[in-house]
């Protein structure tokens, strides 16, 4: 009985995804890749693709640097400051997004690429901090002390002891930060300006009217594959560590 | 000395996360002037109806997610054996896919079924999106219960139903509470699902969106957002208080 129920629930979770992917490869009963070819012929879509990619890459880069240094600085020593990084995770995204919009308006900050990027970095810093913080062992201090006692200087210790120990956490955090930024919708839609569009905004502009189309299926499939590929990399890295 | 390395990140969050919230608070009181009128306008029957709509939708979503997630989490945590890791992977995978894409995916199925723009469509979409958020904390707490306590209960002569009601369920209470919170709070402000699948079904989320992006009514939108935030903070405070008590 319970097995049957479990099966049904997993079918509920996965049939829609399989259905979208399958229908993006089908045209009138025949298997085709023409919907994907069409995507790459559409200038709007290609431009949005590059926009999404550059926002995701840059926000990952900056948030990983800032967030990792913050995690390294605290090493679980200061709970009060740590909680500063937890709030952005628990707060509903929509309230964060609209606050940022008001902030930009107040400063007359132009809405577009930079306003979106700055917003993405903010929530990614919090995620990076939490992931790296969780992976950094609280014993790191004593391992560093051992390295210093054995005659390494501080720079050597940092580069050859601290960084290698922190690396798996940093890579995991980068993958998550990239994913969050790559398919972020709410924060982007509130902080973007005329003329700057990412792939999620493009999907929204058509799907919000309840329209299902083969090219939208293909676009969704494309985005799904990117997310799933990142998830695969993440799983590979975490199992390797064990 | 080392603590200074955290400074850039902290300053960044203070400026681009915490300060904007303060500005929202200011706007809700009528910035650059001062008035309480935006709050009183939210108490208008029209908005009250939106709050009730959101509460109904979030409650139904939470209850349905719980009913589906509990047996599933129970199975994965205690019965799945060698399949456990694989099933867990299937639960975690959707976390890597955004709500927008997952809602679109369910939309492609609801369209041929002729269910689009109905209340059931919204509910199905909400349950679809939020289910993993309920499964994971339930799984974590049931995993901690472990088999041995359940077996001990059987050995001591309890019936399966007694074991479930007196051992398993109470011991998974912290997970139930976490799951309910993780689903209920964001579901209350959800706007992707009601907009895409429900057409005109108004929730706190869709009204906030309209006030900000359609009518540019920053003041009333801010007041609504502050009220929503207050509800969220209240729920989180209760959660922290409770989990402290459970740990004791």
Interface residues (C-beta under 8 A of the other chain):
Chain A: X2 X3 X5 X6 X9 X10 X12 X13 X14 X15 X16 X17 X19 X20 X23 X66 X67 X69 X70 X72 X73 X74 X78 X81 X84 X85 X87 X88 X90 X91 X92 X94 X95 X96 X98 X99 X100 X101 X102 X103 X105 X106 X118 X119 X121 X122 X123 X125 X126 X129 X179 X183 X184 X185 X186 X189 X190 X200 X203 X204 X207 X208 X210 X212 X216 X217 X220 X223 X224 X227 X228 X230 X231 X234 X235
Chain B: X2 X3 X4 X5 X6 X8 X9 X10 X12 X13 X14 X16 X17 X18 X19 X20 X21 X23 X24 X27 X68 X71 X72 X74 X75 X76 X79 X87 X89 X90 X93 X94 X96 X97 X98 X99 X100 X101 X102 X103 X104 X105 X106 X107 X108 X109 X111 X116 X117 X128 X131 X132 X185 X186 X189 X191 X192 X195 X196 X197 X199 X205 X208 X209 X212 X213 X218 X221 X222 X225 X228 X229 X232 X236
